[in-house]
């Protein structure tokens, strides 16, 4: 068993839980009640659900990888998941830093949750 992948999977599922619970309250409900036109509103709502699914599936993939010692392609899948979480964190950092907010790194702190999954997964793949 690969403990790094197991820890990454647990962390990814935790991130998914935070995304689903806090995101619904802080993002989805305000989005659905705002004055934005219906089509972009529904697209953004669907994208939020897509990210929820993606985070859960990534966590499950890491759980599977933790048990898949010696399986061909395991390293490639692990590096893909790690890169995926780095890219998500980079997107949040880019959006946050370009907003011109004071203390921007704490304004949208999602990157803080995403980078540990990438680091744990990369450690398991190395």
C-alpha positions in Angstrom: 0.0 0.0 0.0 1.2 3.5 -0.9 0.6 5.7 2.2 1.2 8.9 0.2 -1.6 8.1 -2.3 -3.9 7.1 0.6 -3.2 10.4 2.4 -3.7 12.2 -0.9 -7.0 10.4 -1.5 -8.3 11.2 2.0 -7.3 14.9 1.5 -8.9 15.0 -1.9 -12.2 13.6 -0.5 -11.9 16.2 2.3 -11.4 18.9 -0.2 -14.5 17.6 -2.1 -16.6 17.7 1.1 -15.5 21.3 1.8 -16.2 22.2 -1.8 -19.7 20.7 -1.7 -20.7 22.0 1.7 -19.1 25.5 1.7 -19.4 26.0 -2.0 -23.2 25.4 -2.0 -23.6 27.9 0.8 -21.1 30.5 -0.3 -21.2 30.2 -4.1 -24.1 28.2 -5.5 -27.0 29.7 -3.5 -25.9 33.3 -4.1 -25.2 32.5 -7.7 -28.7 31.1 -8.2 -30.4 34.0 -6.6 -28.4 36.8 -8.4 -29.5 38.8 -11.4 -27.3 37.1 -13.9 -29.0 35.8 -17.1 -30.4 32.3 -16.8 -28.1 30.6 -19.3 -24.7 31.7 -17.8 -26.1 31.1 -14.4 -27.0 27.5 -15.2 -23.7 26.9 -17.0 -21.8 28.1 -13.9 -24.0 25.9 -11.7 -23.2 22.9 -13.9 -19.5 23.7 -13.8 -19.7 23.7 -10.0 -21.2 20.2 -10.1 -18.6 19.1 -12.6 -15.8 20.2 -10.2 -17.6 18.4 -7.3 -17.6 15.2 -9.3 -14.0 15.7 -10.4 -12.8 16.2 -6.9 -14.6 13.0 -5.6 -13.4 10.9 -8.6 -9.8 12.1 -8.1 -10.0 11.1 -4.4 -11.3 7.7 -5.4 -8.6 7.3 -8.0 -6.0 8.0 -5.4 -7.5 5.4 -3.1 -7.3 2.9 -5.9 -3.7 3.9 -6.7 -2.8 3.4 -3.0 -3.7 -0.3 -3.4 -2.3 -0.8 -6.9 1.3 -1.5 -6.3 3.1 -2.6 -9.4 0.2 -1.8 -11.7 1.2 -0.6 -15.2 0.4 3.1 -15.7 0.1 3.8 -12.0 2.8 6.5 -12.1 1.3 8.2 -15.1 -2.1 8.4 -13.5 -0.6 9.7 -10.3 1.4 12.4 -12.1 -1.8 13.4 -14.0 -3.7 13.7 -10.7 -0.9 15.7 -9.1 -0.7 18.0 -12.2 -4.5 18.4 -12.1 -4.4 19.7 -8.5 -1.5 22.0 -9.2 -3.4 23.4 -12.2 -6.5 24.0 -10.0 -4.4 25.8 -7.4 -2.6 27.8 -10.1 -6.0 28.9 -11.5 -7.1 30.1 -8.0 -3.9 31.9 -7.4 -4.0 33.6 -10.8 -7.6 34.8 -10.4 -6.9 35.9 -6.8 -3.7 37.8 -7.5 -5.2 39.5 -10.6 -8.2 40.9 -8.6 -6.2 43.6 -6.9 -7.6 42.8 -3.4 -5.7 43.5 -0.2 -4.4 40.2 1.4 -5.5 38.3 -1.8 -4.0 34.9 -0.8 -6.6 34.6 2.0 -9.5 36.0 0.0 -9.9 32.9 -2.2 -7.9 30.3 -0.1 -9.0 27.2 -2.1 -5.4 26.9 -3.4 -4.4 26.1 0.2 -6.6 23.0 0.1 -5.6 21.9 -3.4 -1.8 22.0 -3.1 -1.5 19.4 -0.4 -3.3 16.8 -2.6 -0.8 17.6 -5.4 2.2 17.3 -3.0 1.0 14.0 -1.4 0.4 12.5 -4.8 3.7 13.6 -6.2 5.5 12.2 -3.2 3.7 8.9 -3.8 4.6 8.9 -7.4 8.3 9.8 -6.9 
